[in-house]
Amino acid sequence: METSNQPQNNPKKQQFNSLLKYSGLAMQMGATIALMAWIGYWLDGYFHTSKPFLTLGFLLLGTIASILSLIRQLR
């Protein structure tokens, strides 16, 4: 009986690995957007702005950064 060191082409394992990869990307996107929104919210409080300009700006910046990161990782 021979044992090979080559991985078997198990479709369930490949499907599970893809699921982990894409769910990790989604979690990373959500964390990036949430962190940038929190930074903007904190800066709005620190500078006592009358409207949430920094929150919206950092939220937009986080969204753009996470989309660019997603595009790079999917290539």
N, CA, C and O atoms as a Tripos MOL2 file, in Angstrom:
@<TRIPOS>MOLECULE
protein
  300   299    75     0     0
PROTEIN
NO_CHARGES

@<TRIPOS>ATOM
      1 N           0.8370   -1.1770    0.0000 N.3       1 MET1
      2 CA          0.0000    0.0000    0.0000 C.3       1 MET1
      3 C           0.8890    1.2490    0.0000 C.2       1 MET1
      4 O           1.7000    1.4450    0.9050 O.2       1 MET1
      5 N           0.7290    2.0600   -0.9890 N.am      2 GLU2
      6 CA          1.5560    3.2460   -1.1300 C.3       2 GLU2
      7 C           0.8000    4.4640   -0.6130 C.2       2 GLU2
      8 O          -0.4110    4.5940   -0.7920 O.2       2 GLU2
      9 N           1.5410    5.3380    0.0230 N.am      3 THR3
     10 CA          0.9550    6.6120    0.4380 C.3       3 THR3
     11 C           1.6250    7.7030   -0.3710 C.2       3 THR3
     12 O           2.8500    7.7540   -0.4770 O.2       3 THR3
     13 N           0.8350    8.5480   -0.9230 N.am      4 SER4
     14 CA          1.3920    9.6480   -1.7160 C.3       4 SER4
     15 C           1.3000   10.9320   -0.9160 C.2       4 SER4
     16 O           0.3840   11.1230   -0.1160 O.2       4 SER4
     17 N           2.2470   11.7930   -1.1410 N.am      5 ASN5
     18 CA          2.2690   13.0830   -0.4660 C.3       5 ASN5
     19 C           1.4880   14.1410   -1.2240 C.2       5 ASN5
     20 O           1.3970   15.2860   -0.7800 O.2       5 ASN5
     21 N           0.9220   13.7680   -2.3650 N.am      6 GLN6
     22 CA          0.1580   14.7180   -3.1500 C.3       6 GLN6
     23 C          -1.2550   14.8250   -2.5790 C.2       6 GLN6
     24 O          -1.8560   13.8110   -2.2230 O.2       6 GLN6
     25 N          -1.7880   16.0420   -2.4890 N.am      7 PRO7
     26 CA         -3.1340   16.2000   -1.9500 C.3       7 PRO7
     27 C          -4.1860   15.6240   -2.8920 C.2       7 PRO7
     28 O          -4.0590   15.7040   -4.1140 O.2       7 PRO7
     29 N          -5.1940   15.0590   -2.3150 N.am      8 GLN8
     30 CA         -6.3110   14.5300   -3.0840 C.3       8 GLN8
     31 C          -7.2050   15.6800   -3.5350 C.2       8 GLN8
     32 O          -7.3340   16.6810   -2.8300 O.2       8 GLN8
     33 N          -7.8080   15.5440   -4.6810 N.am      9 ASN9
     34 CA         -8.7380   16.5480   -5.1750 C.3       9 ASN9
     35 C         -10.1070   16.2620   -4.5750 C.2       9 ASN9
     36 O         -10.9580   15.6390   -5.2100 O.2       9 ASN9
     37 N         -10.3060   16.7140   -3.3680 N.am     10 ASN10
     38 CA        -11.5570   16.5070   -2.6630 C.3      10 ASN10
     39 C         -12.4410   17.7350   -2.8950 C.2      10 ASN10
     40 O         -12.1180   18.8200   -2.4120 O.2      10 ASN10
     41 N         -13.5570   17.5850   -3.6300 N.am     11 PRO11
     42 CA        -14.3870   18.7620   -3.9340 C.3      11 PRO11
     43 C         -14.9850   19.4110   -2.6910 C.2      11 PRO11
     44 O         -15.1410   20.6310   -2.6530 O.2      11 PRO11
     45 N         -15.3230   18.6200   -1.6730 N.am     12 LYS12
     46 CA        -15.8900   19.2080   -0.4540 C.3      12 LYS12
     47 C         -14.8580   20.0500    0.2820 C.2      12 LYS12
     48 O         -15.1810   21.1090    0.8190 O.2      12 LYS12
     49 N         -13.6150   19.5740    0.3050 N.am     13 LYS13
     50 CA        -12.5570   20.3310    0.9700 C.3      13 LYS13
     51 C         -12.2660   21.6200    0.2130 C.2      13 LYS13
     52 O         -12.0660   22.6680    0.8280 O.2      13 LYS13
     53 N         -12.2380   21.5530   -1.1210 N.am     14 GLN14
     54 CA        -12.0080   22.7580   -1.9230 C.3      14 GLN14
     55 C         -13.1400   23.7600   -1.7340 C.2      14 GLN14
     56 O         -12.9050   24.9670   -1.6710 O.2      14 GLN14
     57 N         -14.3740   23.2540   -1.6440 N.am     15 GLN15
     58 CA        -15.5130   24.1310   -1.4400 C.3      15 GLN15
     59 C         -15.4280   24.7950   -0.0650 C.2      15 GLN15
     60 O         -15.7210   25.9830    0.0720 O.2      15 GLN15
     61 N         -15.0290   24.0310    0.9490 N.am     16 PHE16
     62 CA        -14.8870   24.5730    2.2950 C.3      16 PHE16
     63 C         -13.7830   25.6240    2.3410 C.2      16 PHE16
     64 O         -13.9420   26.6600    2.9860 O.2      16 PHE16
     65 N         -12.6630   25.3650    1.6610 N.am     17 ASN17
     66 CA        -11.5630   26.3370    1.6250 C.3      17 ASN17
     67 C         -11.9930   27.6320    0.9340 C.2      17 ASN17
     68 O         -11.6170   28.7220    1.3650 O.2      17 ASN17
     69 N         -12.7770   27.5120   -0.1360 N.am     18 SER18
     70 CA        -13.2850   28.7050   -0.8130 C.3      18 SER18
     71 C         -14.2250   29.4840    0.0980 C.2      18 SER18
     72 O         -14.1930   30.7140    0.1340 O.2      18 SER18
     73 N         -15.0570   28.7600    0.8300 N.am     19 LEU19
     74 CA        -15.9750   29.4050    1.7610 C.3      19 LEU19
     75 C         -15.2090   30.1780    2.8260 C.2      19 LEU19
     76 O         -15.5660   31.3110    3.1520 O.2      19 LEU19
     77 N         -14.1710   29.5780    3.3630 N.am     20 LEU20
     78 CA        -13.3570   30.2650    4.3700 C.3      20 LEU20
     79 C         -12.6700   31.4930    3.7930 C.2      20 LEU20
     80 O         -12.6050   32.5410    4.4360 O.2      20 LEU20
     81 N         -12.1590   31.3550    2.5800 N.am     21 LYS21
     82 CA        -11.4630   32.4750    1.9420 C.3      21 LYS21
     83 C         -12.4000   33.6630    1.7440 C.2      21 LYS21
     84 O         -12.0580   34.7900    2.1000 O.2      21 LYS21
     85 N         -13.5700   33.4170    1.1850 N.am     22 TYR22
     86 CA        -14.4810   34.5160    0.8720 C.3      22 TYR22
     87 C         -15.1520   35.0870    2.1140 C.2      22 TYR22
     88 O         -15.4350   36.2840    2.1590 O.2      22 TYR22
     89 N         -15.4130   34.2600    3.1190 N.am     23 SER23
     90 CA        -15.9830   34.8100    4.3500 C.3      23 SER23
     91 C         -14.9390   35.6490    5.0750 C.2      23 SER23
     92 O         -15.2810   36.6360    5.7270 O.2      23 SER23
     93 N         -13.6690   35.2680    4.9690 N.am     24 GLY24
     94 CA        -12.6030   36.0770    5.5460 C.3      24 GLY24
     95 C         -12.4890   37.4290    4.8600 C.2      24 GLY24
     96 O         -12.2450   38.4450    5.5110 O.2      24 GLY24
     97 N         -12.6650   37.4380    3.5460 N.am     25 LEU25
     98 CA        -12.6370   38.7100    2.8140 C.3      25 LEU25
     99 C         -13.7810   39.6140    3.2480 C.2      25 LEU25
    100 O         -13.6050   40.8230    3.3980 O.2      25 LEU25
    101 N         -14.9540   39.0220    3.4490 N.am     26 ALA26
    102 CA        -16.1040   39.8140    3.8780 C.3      26 ALA26
    103 C         -15.8860   40.3840    5.2730 C.2      26 ALA26
    104 O         -16.2320   41.5360    5.5360 O.2      26 ALA26
    105 N         -15.3140   39.5830    6.1640 N.am     27 MET27
    106 CA        -15.0390   40.0680    7.5220 C.3      27 MET27
    107 C         -13.9960   41.1900    7.4950 C.2      27 MET27
    108 O         -14.0980   42.1600    8.2470 O.2      27 MET27
    109 N         -13.0030   41.0490    6.6310 N.am     28 GLN28
    110 CA        -11.9780   42.0830    6.5150 C.3      28 GLN28
    111 C         -12.5830   43.3910    5.9980 C.2      28 GLN28
    112 O         -12.2560   44.4690    6.4950 O.2      28 GLN28
    113 N         -13.4580   43.2910    5.0080 N.am     29 MET29
    114 CA        -14.1130   44.4940    4.4780 C.3      29 MET29
    115 C         -14.9360   45.1740    5.5580 C.2      29 MET29
    116 O         -14.8590   46.3900    5.7360 O.2      29 MET29
    117 N         -15.7180   44.3910    6.2730 N.am     30 GLY30
    118 CA        -16.5590   44.9570    7.3320 C.3      30 GLY30
    119 C         -15.7440   45.6030    8.4280 C.2      30 GLY30
    120 O         -16.0970   46.6770    8.9160 O.2      30 GLY30
    121 N         -14.6520   44.9600    8.8230 N.am     31 ALA31
    122 CA        -13.8060   45.5100    9.8750 C.3      31 ALA31
    123 C         -13.1340   46.8040    9.4300 C.2      31 ALA31
    124 O         -13.0270   47.7480   10.2130 O.2      31 ALA31
    125 N         -12.6820   46.8550    8.1860 N.am     32 THR32
    126 CA        -12.0360   48.0630    7.6730 C.3      32 THR32
    127 C         -13.0090   49.2330    7.6470 C.2      32 THR32
    128 O         -12.6780   50.3370    8.0780 O.2      32 THR32
    129 N         -14.2030   48.9840    7.1430 N.am     33 ILE33
    130 CA        -15.2080   50.0490    7.0590 C.3      33 ILE33
    131 C         -15.6140   50.5100    8.4540 C.2      33 ILE33
    132 O         -15.7260   51.7110    8.7040 O.2      33 ILE33
    133 N         -15.8350   49.5660    9.3600 N.am     34 ALA34
    134 CA        -16.2400   49.9210   10.7250 C.3      34 ALA34
    135 C         -15.1400   50.6980   11.4480 C.2      34 ALA34
    136 O         -15.4250   51.6730   12.1440 O.2      34 ALA34
    137 N         -13.9040   50.2780   11.2890 N.am     35 LEU35
    138 CA        -12.7940   50.9650   11.9490 C.3      35 LEU35
    139 C         -12.6520   52.3960   11.4380 C.2      35 LEU35
    140 O         -12.4680   53.3270   12.2230 O.2      35 LEU35
    141 N         -12.7370   52.5670   10.1240 N.am     36 MET36
    142 CA        -12.6160   53.9110    9.5670 C.3      36 MET36
    143 C         -13.7830   54.8020    9.9900 C.2      36 MET36
    144 O         -13.5870   55.9920   10.2390 O.2      36 MET36
    145 N         -14.9860   54.2490   10.0720 N.am     37 ALA37
    146 CA        -16.1370   55.0280   10.5370 C.3      37 ALA37
    147 C         -15.9520   55.4350   12.0000 C.2      37 ALA37
    148 O         -16.2720   56.5610   12.3810 O.2      37 ALA37
    149 N         -15.4320   54.5080   12.8180 N.am     38 TRP38
    150 CA        -15.2050   54.8310   14.2290 C.3      38 TRP38
    151 C         -14.1530   55.9260   14.3740 C.2      38 TRP38
    152 O         -14.3070   56.8190   15.2080 O.2      38 TRP38
    153 N         -13.0780   55.8710   13.5710 N.am     39 ILE39
    154 CA        -12.0460   56.9070   13.6200 C.3      39 ILE39
    155 C         -12.6530   58.2610   13.2490 C.2      39 ILE39
    156 O         -12.3790   59.2640   13.9090 O.2      39 ILE39
    157 N         -13.4700   58.2960   12.2040 N.am     40 GLY40
    158 CA        -14.1210   59.5430   11.8120 C.3      40 GLY40
    159 C         -15.0600   60.0620   12.8860 C.2      40 GLY40
    160 O         -15.1200   61.2660   13.1340 O.2      40 GLY40
    161 N         -15.7960   59.1550   13.5270 N.am     41 TYR41
    162 CA        -16.7070   59.5320   14.6170 C.3      41 TYR41
    163 C         -15.9230   60.1160   15.7860 C.2      41 TYR41
    164 O         -16.3120   61.1280   16.3670 O.2      41 TYR41
    165 N         -14.8170   59.4660   16.1190 N.am     42 TRP42
    166 CA        -13.9850   59.9480   17.2180 C.3      42 TRP42
    167 C         -13.4080   61.3300   16.8960 C.2      42 TRP42
    168 O         -13.3830   62.2140   17.7520 O.2      42 TRP42
    169 N         -12.9420   61.5070   15.6490 N.am     43 LEU43
    170 CA        -12.3910   62.8060   15.2530 C.3      43 LEU43
    171 C         -13.4590   63.8960   15.2560 C.2      43 LEU43
    172 O         -13.1750   65.0360   15.6210 O.2      43 LEU43
    173 N         -14.6870   63.5580   14.8530 N.am     44 ASP44
    174 CA        -15.7790   64.5400   14.9230 C.3      44 ASP44
    175 C         -16.0110   64.9790   16.3690 C.2      44 ASP44
    176 O         -16.2450   66.1590   16.6320 O.2      44 ASP44
    177 N         -15.9460   64.0440   17.2910 N.am     45 GLY45
    178 CA        -16.1020   64.3920   18.7020 C.3      45 GLY45
    179 C         -14.9290   65.1920   19.2290 C.2      45 GLY45
    180 O         -15.1130   66.1150   20.0230 O.2      45 GLY45
    181 N         -13.7320   64.8510   18.8000 N.am     46 TYR46
    182 CA        -12.5240   65.5380   19.2600 C.3      46 TYR46
    183 C         -12.4930   66.9800   18.7810 C.2      46 TYR46
    184 O         -12.1270   67.8810   19.5350 O.2      46 TYR46
    185 N         -12.8750   67.2000   17.5260 N.am     47 PHE47
    186 CA        -12.8580   68.5500   16.9680 C.3      47 PHE47
    187 C         -14.1890   69.2730   17.1230 C.2      47 PHE47
    188 O         -14.3140   70.4130   16.6750 O.2      47 PHE47
    189 N         -15.1850   68.6510   17.7390 N.am     48 HIS48
    190 CA        -16.5110   69.2450   17.9880 C.3      48 HIS48
    191 C         -17.1340   69.8110   16.7100 C.2      48 HIS48
    192 O         -17.5940   70.9530   16.6870 O.2      48 HIS48
    193 N         -17.1440   69.0110   15.6610 N.am     49 THR49
    194 CA        -17.7480   69.4650   14.4150 C.3      49 THR49
    195 C         -19.2740   69.4610   14.5570 C.2      49 THR49
    196 O         -19.8420   68.6420   15.2800 O.2      49 THR49
    197 N         -19.9190   70.3860   13.8580 N.am     50 SER50
    198 CA        -21.3780   70.5000   13.9720 C.3      50 SER50
    199 C         -22.0980   69.4140   13.1730 C.2      50 SER50
    200 O         -23.2030   69.0050   13.5280 O.2      50 SER50
    201 N         -21.4760   68.9600   12.1120 N.am     51 LYS51
    202 CA        -22.0460   67.8870   11.2940 C.3      51 LYS51
    203 C         -20.9960   66.7930   11.1420 C.2      51 LYS51
    204 O         -19.8020   67.0670   11.2540 O.2      51 LYS51
    205 N         -21.4200   65.5670   10.8900 N.am     52 PRO52
    206 CA        -20.4580   64.4370   10.8680 C.3      52 PRO52
    207 C         -19.6530   64.3220    9.5690 C.2      52 PRO52
    208 O         -19.6500   63.2740    8.9220 O.2      52 PRO52
    209 N         -18.9770   65.4040    9.1990 N.am     53 PHE53
    210 CA        -18.2050   65.3870    7.9600 C.3      53 PHE53
    211 C         -17.0580   64.3830    8.0150 C.2      53 PHE53
    212 O         -16.8230   63.6540    7.0520 O.2      53 PHE53
    213 N         -16.3510   64.3440    9.1280 N.am     54 LEU54
    214 CA        -15.2180   63.4260    9.2410 C.3      54 LEU54
    215 C         -15.6830   61.9750    9.2800 C.2      54 LEU54
    216 O         -15.0260   61.1010    8.7150 O.2      54 LEU54
    217 N         -16.8090   61.7090    9.9380 N.am     55 THR55
    218 CA        -17.3490   60.3470    9.9630 C.3      55 THR55
    219 C         -17.6860   59.8970    8.5480 C.2      55 THR55
    220 O         -17.3330   58.7870    8.1480 O.2      55 THR55
    221 N         -18.3560   60.7390    7.8000 N.am     56 LEU56
    222 CA        -18.7160   60.3870    6.4290 C.3      56 LEU56
    223 C         -17.4840   60.2660    5.5310 C.2      56 LEU56
    224 O         -17.4110   59.3740    4.6860 O.2      56 LEU56
    225 N         -16.5360   61.1510    5.7150 N.am     57 GLY57
    226 CA        -15.3170   61.0970    4.9100 C.3      57 GLY57
    227 C         -14.5130   59.8280    5.1720 C.2      57 GLY57
    228 O         -14.0690   59.1660    4.2340 O.2      57 GLY57
    229 N         -14.3290   59.4940    6.4320 N.am     58 PHE58
    230 CA        -13.5790   58.2830    6.7600 C.3      58 PHE58
    231 C         -14.3630   57.0290    6.3880 C.2      58 PHE58
    232 O         -13.7670   56.0150    6.0220 O.2      58 PHE58
    233 N         -15.6870   57.0840    6.4770 N.am     59 LEU59
    234 CA        -16.5050   55.9580    6.0410 C.3      59 LEU59
    235 C         -16.3280   55.7230    4.5390 C.2      59 LEU59
    236 O         -16.1930   54.5820    4.0970 O.2      59 LEU59
    237 N         -16.3280   56.7890    3.7720 N.am     60 LEU60
    238 CA        -16.1020   56.6850    2.3300 C.3      60 LEU60
    239 C         -14.6930   56.1830    2.0290 C.2      60 LEU60
    240 O         -14.5070   55.3410    1.1510 O.2      60 LEU60
    241 N         -13.7090   56.6950    2.7500 N.am     61 LEU61
    242 CA        -12.3270   56.2600    2.5720 C.3      61 LEU61
    243 C         -12.1790   54.7700    2.8970 C.2      61 LEU61
    244 O         -11.4950   54.0450    2.1740 O.2      61 LEU61
    245 N         -12.8110   54.3120    3.9720 N.am     62 GLY62
    246 CA        -12.7580   52.9050    4.3420 C.3      62 GLY62
    247 C         -13.4340   52.0140    3.3210 C.2      62 GLY62
    248 O         -12.9590   50.9130    3.0430 O.2      62 GLY62
    249 N         -14.5350   52.4790    2.7610 N.am     63 THR63
    250 CA        -15.2370   51.7060    1.7370 C.3      63 THR63
    251 C         -14.3850   51.5760    0.4790 C.2      63 THR63
    252 O         -14.2780   50.4880   -0.0870 O.2      63 THR63
    253 N         -13.7890   52.6610    0.0440 N.am     64 ILE64
    254 CA        -12.9340   52.6270   -1.1450 C.3      64 ILE64
    255 C         -11.7230   51.7360   -0.9080 C.2      64 ILE64
    256 O         -11.3540   50.9380   -1.7700 O.2      64 ILE64
    257 N         -11.1020   51.8740    0.2660 N.am     65 ALA65
    258 CA         -9.9240   51.0560    0.5740 C.3      65 ALA65
    259 C         -10.2710   49.5740    0.6260 C.2      65 ALA65
    260 O          -9.4930   48.7440    0.1550 O.2      65 ALA65
    261 N         -11.4200   49.2300    1.1880 N.am     66 SER66
    262 CA        -11.7890   47.8130    1.2770 C.3      66 SER66
    263 C         -12.1450   47.2390   -0.0970 C.2      66 SER66
    264 O         -11.8600   46.0720   -0.3650 O.2      66 SER66
    265 N         -12.7520   48.0260   -0.9550 N.am     67 ILE67
    266 CA        -13.0590   47.5480   -2.3080 C.3      67 ILE67
    267 C         -11.7790   47.3490   -3.1080 C.2      67 ILE67
    268 O         -11.6470   46.3570   -3.8250 O.2      67 ILE67
    269 N         -10.8310   48.2800   -2.9940 N.am     68 LEU68
    270 CA         -9.5510   48.1190   -3.6880 C.3      68 LEU68
    271 C          -8.7920   46.8960   -3.1740 C.2      68 LEU68
    272 O          -8.1830   46.1690   -3.9580 O.2      68 LEU68
    273 N          -8.8260   46.6700   -1.8730 N.am     69 SER69
    274 CA         -8.1870   45.4930   -1.2940 C.3      69 SER69
    275 C          -8.8500   44.2130   -1.7920 C.2      69 SER69
    276 O          -8.1670   43.2290   -2.0800 O.2      69 SER69
    277 N         -10.1670   44.2230   -1.8920 N.am     70 LEU70
    278 CA        -10.8990   43.0540   -2.3860 C.3      70 LEU70
    279 C         -10.5170   42.7460   -3.8360 C.2      70 LEU70
    280 O         -10.3130   41.5870   -4.1960 O.2      70 LEU70
    281 N         -10.4230   43.7760   -4.6520 N.am     71 ILE71
    282 CA        -10.0620   43.5860   -6.0600 C.3      71 ILE71
    283 C          -8.6600   42.9960   -6.1710 C.2      71 ILE71
    284 O          -8.4290   42.0850   -6.9660 O.2      71 ILE71
    285 N          -7.7190   43.5170   -5.3720 N.am     72 ARG72
    286 CA         -6.3440   42.9880   -5.4050 C.3      72 ARG72
    287 C          -6.2970   41.5330   -4.9760 C.2      72 ARG72
    288 O          -5.5770   40.7390   -5.5800 O.2      72 ARG72
    289 N          -7.0440   41.1690   -3.9510 N.am     73 GLN73
    290 CA         -6.9940   39.8070   -3.4310 C.3      73 GLN73
    291 C          -7.7150   38.8110   -4.3410 C.2      73 GLN73
    292 O          -7.3870   37.6250   -4.3230 O.2      73 GLN73
    293 N          -8.6680   39.2540   -5.1210 N.am     74 LEU74
    294 CA         -9.3840   38.3490   -6.0030 C.3      74 LEU74
    295 C          -8.6560   38.1060   -7.3190 C.2      74 LEU74
    296 O          -9.0150   37.1830   -8.0500 O.2      74 LEU74
    297 N          -7.6670   38.8880   -7.6350 N.am     75 ARG75
    298 CA         -6.9010   38.7080   -8.8750 C.3      75 ARG75
    299 C          -6.0840   37.4700   -8.8330 C.2      75 ARG75
    300 O          -5.3780   37.1640   -9.7930 O.2      75 ARG75
@<TRIPOS>BOND
     1     1     2 1
     2     2     3 1
     3     3     4 2
     4     3     5 am
     5     5     6 1
     6     6     7 1
     7     7     8 2
     8     7     9 am
     9     9    10 1
    10    10    11 1
    11    11    12 2
    12    11    13 am
    13    13    14 1
    14    14    15 1
    15    15    16 2
    16    15    17 am
    17    17    18 1
    18    18    19 1
    19    19    20 2
    20    19    21 am
    21    21    22 1
    22    22    23 1
    23    23    24 2
    24    23    25 am
    25    25    26 1
    26    26    27 1
    27    27    28 2
    28    27    29 am
    29    29    30 1
    30    30    31 1
    31    31    32 2
    32    31    33 am
    33    33    34 1
    34    34    35 1
    35    35    36 2
    36    35    37 am
    37    37    38 1
    38    38    39 1
    39    39    40 2
    40    39    41 am
    41    41    42 1
    42    42    43 1
    43    43    44 2
    44    43    45 am
    45    45    46 1
    46    46    47 1
    47    47    48 2
    48    47    49 am
    49    49    50 1
    50    50    51 1
    51    51    52 2
    52    51    53 am
    53    53    54 1
    54    54    55 1
    55    55    56 2
    56    55    57 am
    57    57    58 1
    58    58    59 1
    59    59    60 2
    60    59    61 am
    61    61    62 1
    62    62    63 1
    63    63    64 2
    64    63    65 am
    65    65    66 1
    66    66    67 1
    67    67    68 2
    68    67    69 am
    69    69    70 1
    70    70    71 1
    71    71    72 2
    72    71    73 am
    73    73    74 1
    74    74    75 1
    75    75    76 2
    76    75    77 am
    77    77    78 1
    78    78    79 1
    79    79    80 2
    80    79    81 am
    81    81    82 1
    82    82    83 1
    83    83    84 2
    84    83    85 am
    85    85    86 1
    86    86    87 1
    87    87    88 2
    88    87    89 am
    89    89    90 1
    90    90    91 1
    91    91    92 2
    92    91    93 am
    93    93    94 1
    94    94    95 1
    95    95    96 2
    96    95    97 am
    97    97    98 1
    98    98    99 1
    99    99   100 2
   100    99   101 am
   101   101   102 1
   102   102   103 1
   103   103   104 2
   104   103   105 am
   105   105   106 1
   106   106   107 1
   107   107   108 2
   108   107   109 am
   109   109   110 1
   110   110   111 1
   111   111   112 2
   112   111   113 am
   113   113   114 1
   114   114   115 1
   115   115   116 2
   116   115   117 am
   117   117   118 1
   118   118   119 1
   119   119   120 2
   120   119   121 am
   121   121   122 1
   122   122   123 1
   123   123   124 2
   124   123   125 am
   125   125   126 1
   126   126   127 1
   127   127   128 2
   128   127   129 am
   129   129   130 1
   130   130   131 1
   131   131   132 2
   132   131   133 am
   133   133   134 1
   134   134   135 1
   135   135   136 2
   136   135   137 am
   137   137   138 1
   138   138   139 1
   139   139   140 2
   140   139   141 am
   141   141   142 1
   142   142   143 1
   143   143   144 2
   144   143   145 am
   145   145   146 1
   146   146   147 1
   147   147   148 2
   148   147   149 am
   149   149   150 1
   150   150   151 1
   151   151   152 2
   152   151   153 am
   153   153   154 1
   154   154   155 1
   155   155   156 2
   156   155   157 am
   157   157   158 1
   158   158   159 1
   159   159   160 2
   160   159   161 am
   161   161   162 1
   162   162   163 1
   163   163   164 2
   164   163   165 am
   165   165   166 1
   166   166   167 1
   167   167   168 2
   168   167   169 am
   169   169   170 1
   170   170   171 1
   171   171   172 2
   172   171   173 am
   173   173   174 1
   174   174   175 1
   175   175   176 2
   176   175   177 am
   177   177   178 1
   178   178   179 1
   179   179   180 2
   180   179   181 am
   181   181   182 1
   182   182   183 1
   183   183   184 2
   184   183   185 am
   185   185   186 1
   186   186   187 1
   187   187   188 2
   188   187   189 am
   189   189   190 1
   190   190   191 1
   191   191   192 2
   192   191   193 am
   193   193   194 1
   194   194   195 1
   195   195   196 2
   196   195   197 am
   197   197   198 1
   198   198   199 1
   199   199   200 2
   200   199   201 am
   201   201   202 1
   202   202   203 1
   203   203   204 2
   204   203   205 am
   205   205   206 1
   206   206   207 1
   207   207   208 2
   208   207   209 am
   209   209   210 1
   210   210   211 1
   211   211   212 2
   212   211   213 am
   213   213   214 1
   214   214   215 1
   215   215   216 2
   216   215   217 am
   217   217   218 1
   218   218   219 1
   219   219   220 2
   220   219   221 am
   221   221   222 1
   222   222   223 1
   223   223   224 2
   224   223   225 am
   225   225   226 1
   226   226   227 1
   227   227   228 2
   228   227   229 am
   229   229   230 1
   230   230   231 1
   231   231   232 2
   232   231   233 am
   233   233   234 1
   234   234   235 1
   235   235   236 2
   236   235   237 am
   237   237   238 1
   238   238   239 1
   239   239   240 2
   240   239   241 am
   241   241   242 1
   242   242   243 1
   243   243   244 2
   244   243   245 am
   245   245   246 1
   246   246   247 1
   247   247   248 2
   248   247   249 am
   249   249   250 1
   250   250   251 1
   251   251   252 2
   252   251   253 am
   253   253   254 1
   254   254   255 1
   255   255   256 2
   256   255   257 am
   257   257   258 1
   258   258   259 1
   259   259   260 2
   260   259   261 am
   261   261   262 1
   262   262   263 1
   263   263   264 2
   264   263   265 am
   265   265   266 1
   266   266   267 1
   267   267   268 2
   268   267   269 am
   269   269   270 1
   270   270   271 1
   271   271   272 2
   272   271   273 am
   273   273   274 1
   274   274   275 1
   275   275   276 2
   276   275   277 am
   277   277   278 1
   278   278   279 1
   279   279   280 2
   280   279   281 am
   281   281   282 1
   282   282   283 1
   283   283   284 2
   284   283   285 am
   285   285   286 1
   286   286   287 1
   287   287   288 2
   288   287   289 am
   289   289   290 1
   290   290   291 1
   291   291   292 2
   292   291   293 am
   293   293   294 1
   294   294   295 1
   295   295   296 2
   296   295   297 am
   297   297   298 1
   298   298   299 1
   299   299   300 2
@<TRIPOS>SUBSTRUCTURE
     1 MET1         2 RESIDUE 1 A MET
     2 GLU2         6 RESIDUE 1 A GLU
     3 THR3        10 RESIDUE 1 A THR
     4 SER4        14 RESIDUE 1 A SER
     5 ASN5        18 RESIDUE 1 A ASN
     6 GLN6        22 RESIDUE 1 A GLN
     7 PRO7        26 RESIDUE 1 A PRO
     8 GLN8        30 RESIDUE 1 A GLN
     9 ASN9        34 RESIDUE 1 A ASN
    10 ASN10       38 RESIDUE 1 A ASN
    11 PRO11       42 RESIDUE 1 A PRO
    12 LYS12       46 RESIDUE 1 A LYS
    13 LYS13       50 RESIDUE 1 A LYS
    14 GLN14       54 RESIDUE 1 A GLN
    15 GLN15       58 RESIDUE 1 A GLN
    16 PHE16       62 RESIDUE 1 A PHE
    17 ASN17       66 RESIDUE 1 A ASN
    18 SER18       70 RESIDUE 1 A SER
    19 LEU19       74 RESIDUE 1 A LEU
    20 LEU20       78 RESIDUE 1 A LEU
    21 LYS21       82 RESIDUE 1 A LYS
    22 TYR22       86 RESIDUE 1 A TYR
    23 SER23       90 RESIDUE 1 A SER
    24 GLY24       94 RESIDUE 1 A GLY
    25 LEU25       98 RESIDUE 1 A LEU
    26 ALA26      102 RESIDUE 1 A ALA
    27 MET27      106 RESIDUE 1 A MET
    28 GLN28      110 RESIDUE 1 A GLN
    29 MET29      114 RESIDUE 1 A MET
    30 GLY30      118 RESIDUE 1 A GLY
    31 ALA31      122 RESIDUE 1 A ALA
    32 THR32      126 RESIDUE 1 A THR
    33 ILE33      130 RESIDUE 1 A ILE
    34 ALA34      134 RESIDUE 1 A ALA
    35 LEU35      138 RESIDUE 1 A LEU
    36 MET36      142 RESIDUE 1 A MET
    37 ALA37      146 RESIDUE 1 A ALA
    38 TRP38      150 RESIDUE 1 A TRP
    39 ILE39      154 RESIDUE 1 A ILE
    40 GLY40      158 RESIDUE 1 A GLY
    41 TYR41      162 RESIDUE 1 A TYR
    42 TRP42      166 RESIDUE 1 A TRP
    43 LEU43      170 RESIDUE 1 A LEU
    44 ASP44      174 RESIDUE 1 A ASP
    45 GLY45      178 RESIDUE 1 A GLY
    46 TYR46      182 RESIDUE 1 A TYR
    47 PHE47      186 RESIDUE 1 A PHE
    48 HIS48      190 RESIDUE 1 A HIS
    49 THR49      194 RESIDUE 1 A THR
    50 SER50      198 RESIDUE 1 A SER
    51 LYS51      202 RESIDUE 1 A LYS
    52 PRO52      206 RESIDUE 1 A PRO
    53 PHE53      210 RESIDUE 1 A PHE
    54 LEU54      214 RESIDUE 1 A LEU
    55 THR55      218 RESIDUE 1 A THR
    56 LEU56      222 RESIDUE 1 A LEU
    57 GLY57      226 RESIDUE 1 A GLY
    58 PHE58      230 RESIDUE 1 A PHE
    59 LEU59      234 RESIDUE 1 A LEU
    60 LEU60      238 RESIDUE 1 A LEU
    61 LEU61      242 RESIDUE 1 A LEU
    62 GLY62      246 RESIDUE 1 A GLY
    63 THR63      250 RESIDUE 1 A THR
    64 ILE64      254 RESIDUE 1 A ILE
    65 ALA65      258 RESIDUE 1 A ALA
    66 SER66      262 RESIDUE 1 A SER
    67 ILE67      266 RESIDUE 1 A ILE
    68 LEU68      270 RESIDUE 1 A LEU
    69 SER69      274 RESIDUE 1 A SER
    70 LEU70      278 RESIDUE 1 A LEU
    71 ILE71      282 RESIDUE 1 A ILE
    72 ARG72      286 RESIDUE 1 A ARG
    73 GLN73      290 RESIDUE 1 A GLN
    74 LEU74      294 RESIDUE 1 A LEU
    75 ARG75      298 RESIDUE 1 A ARG
